[in-house]
Amino acid sequence: MTAVGEEMHALVERLYPLCRSITGDGVRATLDIVGEYVPLQVHEVPTGTQVLDWTVPQEWNIRDAYIADSTGRRVVDFAASSLHVLGYSVPVSRTMPLSELRAHLHTLPDHPNWVPYRTSYYQPEWGFCLAQETLDGLPDGDYEVRVDSTLADGHLTYAEHVVPGQVADEVIVSCHTCHPSLANDNLAGIAVATFLARALAERAPYYTYRFIYAPGTIGAITWLARNAERVDRVKHGLVLACAGDAGRLTYKQSRRGDAEIDLVLRHVLTASERPHHINEFTPYGYDERQYCSPGFNLGVGSLSRTPYAGYPEYHTSADNPDFVSPEAMADTLAVCREAFTVLDRNRRYLNLSPYGEPQLGRRGLYDALGGRSDTKQAQMAMLWVLNLSDGEHSLLDVAERSGLPFDSVAGAADALHEAGLIKT
């Protein structure tokens, strides 16, 4: 997993300098790079399009921005970091005293050398973000202020990648593409999603997996509005965010709380003995709240490491590529792979010989176990699968009730199905 972790970290570093927002060329440039790893279908939705209760906003693009002192020296420079500009800042070109400029400046007094991330998507405004220590060092006087941006009719851009499955029923994996230079939130999520898609393509998954790369909130809402007639295909889903920090894994359950994805993630995290948290659903956070809105109520949970706003570096310049690690991203990817393996293999079976225990030896099932180091475990798995194959219990139910590894239970089910003793 180390090599994969290093590749994911390299992708984070490559994407980090790009200025992303909910619309604009930064999103397109991001998707162009992701498209080098997995093929993407890119969608452009025009400004003014009604999407559920929202409207696709004007597109924002920025070329340059700075604050310069009386000598022309740039004391705040967008070229140094895309975080320095308030997201969606309208154009401005003025000279003003520091006393007037202060109303447009955002800092973090508790972390004086960090730059905050701030936006104003739906209120026309302009501003700059800077370190408190930089602000403290600015003398009174006049400053040249320039934001070379455009806010005009254009498009909202999102993309999809589909891994075909054996059935048309879908699992969606969603990550947000709207944050600028923030490595954990959410470049790590983009990287894990991308390498998860590649891993799934190497096998023949049961479900069809649809990966959604979209700006937060408005992007998920746009996807739901454009797919409302086929959303019933979505049987399970996972939002990936904050996937690369050193914290323990955190799974936030779907609104249902007992959706199959919830049961699978709880089982995988517990069985792996990884340190983890399981959190109840709340209607705040990332795009799980859109997929789980009451009209859709999809079985979509959210997997992260430290949850949003749960670490001091959140939405600051300290969330840089050094804050995320190849090991943490590889671990998040491994859990996703384990979870989707369970999800793909989880079935409900019906025992075709339910009256008494069928004679396994006559069918060569006991002989097939001979000499295995886990003979006793495999035998018990067969007995448990037979006993709970009543059309009501899934293989995950069997694993949970028996305390046996899911792989052993699924392997027993395969053998019993091949012997004609159970059917789906």
C-alpha positions, 0 to 999 in steps of 0.5 A: 500500500505504500506505493499507492499512498505515495502516488495519491500524495503526488496527486494531492501535491499536483492539484494543490496549487490550483485555485478551485471554487464552485465553478470556473477554470480551476475546477476544469483544470482539476478534472483534466488532471484526474482524467489522466488517472481515470476517464471522466464524463464532464458535464457543463450546466449553464448559469441560471439552470434551476436545480431543485430549489437552487439556481446554478450561479454565475461562473467565477474566474480569477487571474490575479489579485494583490494588495500593494504598499506605497512602494509597489511591493505586494504584501498580499499576493494571490500568486503565492496562494489561492487562499489569499483571496476571498472566494468569489470576490468581485473585481476591484481596483482601488487605492484606499487607506488601511483603516478602510481596507481592514473591513475586507481582511480576514485573519486567524488571531489564534493562529497568527501565521496561518491564512484562513479560507473564506468564501462569499459565493452568493453575496457580491463581496470582495476581500483578502485572507492573510496571516495575522502577523502580516496584518500586524506588520502593515503600517498605516497608509494607502494601499493599492487593492486589485482583484482581477476576476470575472463573475459572468454567465458560464457553467457549473462543471462536474464529472462522473466516472463509472466502473461497470458492474454485473448489475445496473444497481449503483453505488455512488462515491462522491467527493467535492472539488470546490476547495482551493489549496486545502490538502485534506479538505478535500484533495485527499478525498479526490485522490482516494476516490480516484485510486479506489475507482482504479482498484475496482476496475481491476476486478469485476464488481457486482454493483456498478460504481459511479464516482461523482466529482462535484463542487460541494452542496450546489454540485451534489444538488445539481447531480440529484436534479439531473438524475432524479428519474434514475436515482432509484438505481442508487442502492448504496453510497459513500461521501469521501472527505478529509481522507488523509490526516493522522486522525482515526477513521470516522464513519458518519451514518446515513440518515436511515442509520441502518442502511446496508452501507452503515452495517458494512462500514461498522462491521469492517471497521470493528473487525479490522480493529482499527481505532475509529468512531461511528457517528450518528447522522446530522443534517450538516457536514458534506454532501451526504446531507444532500443525498440523505435529504428526506425526498431522496433518503438514499443510503449514503454515509460519509467516511473521513479521518478527523471530521470537518472542523475537528482539527485546527488546520481545517480551512487554513493554509496549514492544511497543506500537503505536509498535513496529509500522509501517504500512509493515512490515505492508503489506510482510508483506501484500504477500508473503502476496498474492504467495505466494497468487497463486503458490499459486493458479496453480501447476499441473502440465501435460501436453504434448499434443504431446510429440514434437518442438517443436510449431509455435507460429507456425501457432497464432498464439502467436509472432504474439501476442508480437509487439511486446511488450517482453518478447517473448524472455522470453515465448517462452522461457517457452513453450518451458520450459513445453512442455519440462517439462509432463510431469505431474511438474513444476509451473509453480513448478518451471519458474520455478525451473529457467528463472530466469524470473519466475513470472508469465511462466511462468504466462502462457505456460501460459495461452496454451498451454492455450488453444491446446490444447497442454497440459492439467492 
